[in-house]
Amino acid sequence: MGINKKSYLRFVQELKKNIQHRRHVATSLVNKELLSLYFSTGKAITEKLQTENWGNAVIDTLSADLQKSIPGLRGFSPKNLRNMRQFYEAYAHEVIWQLPTAKIIKKGKKEQFSKKFIDNIFSSISFTHHMMLLNKCRDLQEREFYMEQVVSHQWSVSLLQHHIESNLYRRKGKLVNNFRKTLPGRAAKEAMNTFKDEYLLDFINVREEDNERELESHVIANIKQFILSLGKGFTFIGNQYRVLVGEEEFFSDLLFYNRILQCLVVIELKSGKFKPEHAGKLNFYLNLLDDKVKLPHENNSIGIILCKEKNNAIIEYAFRSIGKAMGVATYKTSKLLPQRYKKVLPDADTLRKLLKKGKNDPS
């Protein structure tokens, strides 16, 4: 008797789903046990240092003795033992690990973390993620926000660092836009959660005098990092996307599709300040896309103007009579030079001049 192909493929999918689910559960349990171990180790070290009046240098000796006692032991270097102590001290009054489940201490009548949050979020992210958050974010609510984002979007540690440094916590939902006026309620909220007020494009190197085409070429050369900077659900369609109106051609800088919003997203790059005419031009592109490119089941397109500088009051006037959904965000291309290096290292412009002089100097 032959195999029913549809039935067989359905069975394969069921097995695949079960395997993936069980693997995820197993990984989560292992991670929870490791966090519990690191927390209890940090607790034990902290209490011993306090009761025995040992100096911090004992941690180096402790690490070496543990390595000797358990050959092949990994993850208990002096640095990691100090991290475990920091981990415990950060959450000693919020979270108590008692195998096999986590419990919480109440401060007054308010719980710092709910048991549901601990089981589903806190326990699901790696110790390395936790240390990144402890070292980069002092505020407990900010760390909680990033924990939820890590689990929801499966961020790597490097991607978490990128979003912290681009200040996603304070910039999320801050984009100047007309979404409430141009999109239905739920779609407007989703769009607000999708786009940021500022994007950190630290993977590209552009100069003040570079124009939009040069900026675009840098973005295209680093399109994977750019998509990660945008957030969840973006798929790149193309740059200088061509749409015909009669015999005339019109091009949008960058065209994406967002699976969550289920719409086309066009991004126009501007190397200088936002100007009111940018809104009119983007509105024109969005009309073309909705009329000639958008599929019937898709939502109306959204446009983002990504520029170097903006004045929110000017944007609000420019958007007043616009009928298409759009927003204006800024970008920065490099991190600020730390203060202690400013007197030692030349700035980018000085460095370029020095390099140019070196090339022209025959000696």
Secondary structure as a PSIPRED ss2 file (coil, helix, strand):
# PSIPRED VFORMAT (PSIPRED V4.0)

   1 M C   1.000  0.000  0.000
   2 G C   1.000  0.000  0.000
   3 I C   1.000  0.000  0.000
   4 N C   1.000  0.000  0.000
   5 K H   0.000  1.000  0.000
   6 K H   0.000  1.000  0.000
   7 S H   0.000  1.000  0.000
   8 Y H   0.000  1.000  0.000
   9 L H   0.000  1.000  0.000
  10 R H   0.000  1.000  0.000
  11 F H   0.000  1.000  0.000
  12 V H   0.000  1.000  0.000
  13 Q H   0.000  1.000  0.000
  14 E H   0.000  1.000  0.000
  15 L H   0.000  1.000  0.000
  16 K H   0.000  1.000  0.000
  17 K H   0.000  1.000  0.000
  18 N H   0.000  1.000  0.000
  19 I H   0.000  1.000  0.000
  20 Q H   0.000  1.000  0.000
  21 H H   0.000  1.000  0.000
  22 R H   0.000  1.000  0.000
  23 R H   0.000  1.000  0.000
  24 H H   0.000  1.000  0.000
  25 V H   0.000  1.000  0.000
  26 A H   0.000  1.000  0.000
  27 T H   0.000  1.000  0.000
  28 S H   0.000  1.000  0.000
  29 L H   0.000  1.000  0.000
  30 V H   0.000  1.000  0.000
  31 N H   0.000  1.000  0.000
  32 K H   0.000  1.000  0.000
  33 E H   0.000  1.000  0.000
  34 L H   0.000  1.000  0.000
  35 L H   0.000  1.000  0.000
  36 S H   0.000  1.000  0.000
  37 L H   0.000  1.000  0.000
  38 Y H   0.000  1.000  0.000
  39 F H   0.000  1.000  0.000
  40 S H   0.000  1.000  0.000
  41 T H   0.000  1.000  0.000
  42 G H   0.000  1.000  0.000
  43 K H   0.000  1.000  0.000
  44 A H   0.000  1.000  0.000
  45 I H   0.000  1.000  0.000
  46 T H   0.000  1.000  0.000
  47 E H   0.000  1.000  0.000
  48 K H   0.000  1.000  0.000
  49 L H   0.000  1.000  0.000
  50 Q H   0.000  1.000  0.000
  51 T H   0.000  1.000  0.000
  52 E C   1.000  0.000  0.000
  53 N C   1.000  0.000  0.000
  54 W C   1.000  0.000  0.000
  55 G C   1.000  0.000  0.000
  56 N C   1.000  0.000  0.000
  57 A C   1.000  0.000  0.000
  58 V H   0.000  1.000  0.000
  59 I H   0.000  1.000  0.000
  60 D H   0.000  1.000  0.000
  61 T H   0.000  1.000  0.000
  62 L H   0.000  1.000  0.000
  63 S H   0.000  1.000  0.000
  64 A H   0.000  1.000  0.000
  65 D H   0.000  1.000  0.000
  66 L H   0.000  1.000  0.000
  67 Q H   0.000  1.000  0.000
  68 K H   0.000  1.000  0.000
  69 S H   0.000  1.000  0.000
  70 I C   1.000  0.000  0.000
  71 P C   1.000  0.000  0.000
  72 G C   1.000  0.000  0.000
  73 L C   1.000  0.000  0.000
  74 R C   1.000  0.000  0.000
  75 G C   1.000  0.000  0.000
  76 F C   1.000  0.000  0.000
  77 S C   1.000  0.000  0.000
  78 P H   0.000  1.000  0.000
  79 K H   0.000  1.000  0.000
  80 N H   0.000  1.000  0.000
  81 L H   0.000  1.000  0.000
  82 R H   0.000  1.000  0.000
  83 N H   0.000  1.000  0.000
  84 M H   0.000  1.000  0.000
  85 R H   0.000  1.000  0.000
  86 Q H   0.000  1.000  0.000
  87 F H   0.000  1.000  0.000
  88 Y H   0.000  1.000  0.000
  89 E H   0.000  1.000  0.000
  90 A H   0.000  1.000  0.000
  91 Y H   0.000  1.000  0.000
  92 A C   1.000  0.000  0.000
  93 H C   1.000  0.000  0.000
  94 E C   1.000  0.000  0.000
  95 V E   0.000  0.000  1.000
  96 I E   0.000  0.000  1.000
  97 W E   0.000  0.000  1.000
  98 Q E   0.000  0.000  1.000
  99 L C   1.000  0.000  0.000
 100 P C   1.000  0.000  0.000
 101 T E   0.000  0.000  1.000
 102 A E   0.000  0.000  1.000
 103 K E   0.000  0.000  1.000
 104 I E   0.000  0.000  1.000
 105 I C   1.000  0.000  0.000
 106 K E   0.000  0.000  1.000
 107 K E   0.000  0.000  1.000
 108 G C   1.000  0.000  0.000
 109 K C   1.000  0.000  0.000
 110 K E   0.000  0.000  1.000
 111 E E   0.000  0.000  1.000
 112 Q C   1.000  0.000  0.000
 113 F C   1.000  0.000  0.000
 114 S C   1.000  0.000  0.000
 115 K H   0.000  1.000  0.000
 116 K H   0.000  1.000  0.000
 117 F H   0.000  1.000  0.000
 118 I H   0.000  1.000  0.000
 119 D H   0.000  1.000  0.000
 120 N H   0.000  1.000  0.000
 121 I C   1.000  0.000  0.000
 122 F H   0.000  1.000  0.000
 123 S H   0.000  1.000  0.000
 124 S H   0.000  1.000  0.000
 125 I C   1.000  0.000  0.000
 126 S C   1.000  0.000  0.000
 127 F H   0.000  1.000  0.000
 128 T H   0.000  1.000  0.000
 129 H H   0.000  1.000  0.000
 130 H H   0.000  1.000  0.000
 131 M H   0.000  1.000  0.000
 132 M H   0.000  1.000  0.000
 133 L H   0.000  1.000  0.000
 134 L H   0.000  1.000  0.000
 135 N H   0.000  1.000  0.000
 136 K H   0.000  1.000  0.000
 137 C C   1.000  0.000  0.000
 138 R C   1.000  0.000  0.000
 139 D C   1.000  0.000  0.000
 140 L H   0.000  1.000  0.000
 141 Q H   0.000  1.000  0.000
 142 E H   0.000  1.000  0.000
 143 R H   0.000  1.000  0.000
 144 E H   0.000  1.000  0.000
 145 F H   0.000  1.000  0.000
 146 Y H   0.000  1.000  0.000
 147 M H   0.000  1.000  0.000
 148 E H   0.000  1.000  0.000
 149 Q H   0.000  1.000  0.000
 150 V H   0.000  1.000  0.000
 151 V H   0.000  1.000  0.000
 152 S H   0.000  1.000  0.000
 153 H H   0.000  1.000  0.000
 154 Q C   1.000  0.000  0.000
 155 W C   1.000  0.000  0.000
 156 S C   1.000  0.000  0.000
 157 V H   0.000  1.000  0.000
 158 S H   0.000  1.000  0.000
 159 L H   0.000  1.000  0.000
 160 L H   0.000  1.000  0.000
 161 Q H   0.000  1.000  0.000
 162 H H   0.000  1.000  0.000
 163 H H   0.000  1.000  0.000
 164 I H   0.000  1.000  0.000
 165 E H   0.000  1.000  0.000
 166 S C   1.000  0.000  0.000
 167 N C   1.000  0.000  0.000
 168 L H   0.000  1.000  0.000
 169 Y H   0.000  1.000  0.000
 170 R H   0.000  1.000  0.000
 171 R H   0.000  1.000  0.000
 172 K E   0.000  0.000  1.000
 173 G C   1.000  0.000  0.000
 174 K C   1.000  0.000  0.000
 175 L C   1.000  0.000  0.000
 176 V E   0.000  0.000  1.000
 177 N E   0.000  0.000  1.000
 178 N C   1.000  0.000  0.000
 179 F H   0.000  1.000  0.000
 180 R H   0.000  1.000  0.000
 181 K H   0.000  1.000  0.000
 182 T H   0.000  1.000  0.000
 183 L C   1.000  0.000  0.000
 184 P C   1.000  0.000  0.000
 185 G H   0.000  1.000  0.000
 186 R H   0.000  1.000  0.000
 187 A H   0.000  1.000  0.000
 188 A H   0.000  1.000  0.000
 189 K H   0.000  1.000  0.000
 190 E H   0.000  1.000  0.000
 191 A H   0.000  1.000  0.000
 192 M H   0.000  1.000  0.000
 193 N H   0.000  1.000  0.000
 194 T H   0.000  1.000  0.000
 195 F C   1.000  0.000  0.000
 196 K E   0.000  0.000  1.000
 197 D C   1.000  0.000  0.000
 198 E E   0.000  0.000  1.000
 199 Y E   0.000  0.000  1.000
 200 L E   0.000  0.000  1.000
 201 L C   1.000  0.000  0.000
 202 D C   1.000  0.000  0.000
 203 F C   1.000  0.000  0.000
 204 I C   1.000  0.000  0.000
 205 N C   1.000  0.000  0.000
 206 V C   1.000  0.000  0.000
 207 R C   1.000  0.000  0.000
 208 E C   1.000  0.000  0.000
 209 E C   1.000  0.000  0.000
 210 D C   1.000  0.000  0.000
 211 N C   1.000  0.000  0.000
 212 E H   0.000  1.000  0.000
 213 R H   0.000  1.000  0.000
 214 E H   0.000  1.000  0.000
 215 L H   0.000  1.000  0.000
 216 E H   0.000  1.000  0.000
 217 S H   0.000  1.000  0.000
 218 H H   0.000  1.000  0.000
 219 V H   0.000  1.000  0.000
 220 I H   0.000  1.000  0.000
 221 A H   0.000  1.000  0.000
 222 N C   1.000  0.000  0.000
 223 I H   0.000  1.000  0.000
 224 K H   0.000  1.000  0.000
 225 Q H   0.000  1.000  0.000
 226 F H   0.000  1.000  0.000
 227 I H   0.000  1.000  0.000
 228 L H   0.000  1.000  0.000
 229 S H   0.000  1.000  0.000
 230 L H   0.000  1.000  0.000
 231 G C   1.000  0.000  0.000
 232 K C   1.000  0.000  0.000
 233 G C   1.000  0.000  0.000
 234 F E   0.000  0.000  1.000
 235 T E   0.000  0.000  1.000
 236 F E   0.000  0.000  1.000
 237 I E   0.000  0.000  1.000
 238 G E   0.000  0.000  1.000
 239 N E   0.000  0.000  1.000
 240 Q E   0.000  0.000  1.000
 241 Y E   0.000  0.000  1.000
 242 R E   0.000  0.000  1.000
 243 V E   0.000  0.000  1.000
 244 L E   0.000  0.000  1.000
 245 V E   0.000  0.000  1.000
 246 G C   1.000  0.000  0.000
 247 E C   1.000  0.000  0.000
 248 E E   0.000  0.000  1.000
 249 E E   0.000  0.000  1.000
 250 F E   0.000  0.000  1.000
 251 F E   0.000  0.000  1.000
 252 S E   0.000  0.000  1.000
 253 D E   0.000  0.000  1.000
 254 L E   0.000  0.000  1.000
 255 L E   0.000  0.000  1.000
 256 F E   0.000  0.000  1.000
 257 Y E   0.000  0.000  1.000
 258 N E   0.000  0.000  1.000
 259 R C   1.000  0.000  0.000
 260 I C   1.000  0.000  0.000
 261 L C   1.000  0.000  0.000
 262 Q C   1.000  0.000  0.000
 263 C E   0.000  0.000  1.000
 264 L E   0.000  0.000  1.000
 265 V E   0.000  0.000  1.000
 266 V E   0.000  0.000  1.000
 267 I E   0.000  0.000  1.000
 268 E E   0.000  0.000  1.000
 269 L E   0.000  0.000  1.000
 270 K E   0.000  0.000  1.000
 271 S E   0.000  0.000  1.000
 272 G E   0.000  0.000  1.000
 273 K E   0.000  0.000  1.000
 274 F C   1.000  0.000  0.000
 275 K C   1.000  0.000  0.000
 276 P H   0.000  1.000  0.000
 277 E H   0.000  1.000  0.000
 278 H H   0.000  1.000  0.000
 279 A H   0.000  1.000  0.000
 280 G H   0.000  1.000  0.000
 281 K H   0.000  1.000  0.000
 282 L H   0.000  1.000  0.000
 283 N H   0.000  1.000  0.000
 284 F H   0.000  1.000  0.000
 285 Y H   0.000  1.000  0.000
 286 L H   0.000  1.000  0.000
 287 N H   0.000  1.000  0.000
 288 L H   0.000  1.000  0.000
 289 L H   0.000  1.000  0.000
 290 D H   0.000  1.000  0.000
 291 D H   0.000  1.000  0.000
 292 K H   0.000  1.000  0.000
 293 V C   1.000  0.000  0.000
 294 K C   1.000  0.000  0.000
 295 L C   1.000  0.000  0.000
 296 P C   1.000  0.000  0.000
 297 H C   1.000  0.000  0.000
 298 E C   1.000  0.000  0.000
 299 N E   0.000  0.000  1.000
 300 N E   0.000  0.000  1.000
 301 S E   0.000  0.000  1.000
 302 I E   0.000  0.000  1.000
 303 G E   0.000  0.000  1.000
 304 I E   0.000  0.000  1.000
 305 I E   0.000  0.000  1.000
 306 L E   0.000  0.000  1.000
 307 C E   0.000  0.000  1.000
 308 K E   0.000  0.000  1.000
 309 E E   0.000  0.000  1.000
 310 K C   1.000  0.000  0.000
 311 N C   1.000  0.000  0.000
 312 N H   0.000  1.000  0.000
 313 A H   0.000  1.000  0.000
 314 I H   0.000  1.000  0.000
 315 I H   0.000  1.000  0.000
 316 E H   0.000  1.000  0.000
 317 Y H   0.000  1.000  0.000
 318 A H   0.000  1.000  0.000
 319 F H   0.000  1.000  0.000
 320 R C   1.000  0.000  0.000
 321 S C   1.000  0.000  0.000
 322 I C   1.000  0.000  0.000
 323 G C   1.000  0.000  0.000
 324 K C   1.000  0.000  0.000
 325 A E   0.000  0.000  1.000
 326 M E   0.000  0.000  1.000
 327 G E   0.000  0.000  1.000
 328 V E   0.000  0.000  1.000
 329 A E   0.000  0.000  1.000
 330 T E   0.000  0.000  1.000
 331 Y E   0.000  0.000  1.000
 332 K E   0.000  0.000  1.000
 333 T C   1.000  0.000  0.000
 334 S C   1.000  0.000  0.000
 335 K C   1.000  0.000  0.000
 336 L C   1.000  0.000  0.000
 337 L C   1.000  0.000  0.000
 338 P C   1.000  0.000  0.000
 339 Q H   0.000  1.000  0.000
 340 R H   0.000  1.000  0.000
 341 Y H   0.000  1.000  0.000
 342 K C   1.000  0.000  0.000
 343 K C   1.000  0.000  0.000
 344 V C   1.000  0.000  0.000
 345 L C   1.000  0.000  0.000
 346 P C   1.000  0.000  0.000
 347 D C   1.000  0.000  0.000
 348 A H   0.000  1.000  0.000
 349 D H   0.000  1.000  0.000
 350 T H   0.000  1.000  0.000
 351 L H   0.000  1.000  0.000
 352 R H   0.000  1.000  0.000
 353 K H   0.000  1.000  0.000
 354 L H   0.000  1.000  0.000
 355 L H   0.000  1.000  0.000
 356 K H   0.000  1.000  0.000
 357 K H   0.000  1.000  0.000
 358 G H   0.000  1.000  0.000
 359 K H   0.000  1.000  0.000
 360 N H   0.000  1.000  0.000
 361 D C   1.000  0.000  0.000
 362 P C   1.000  0.000  0.000
 363 S C   1.000  0.000  0.000
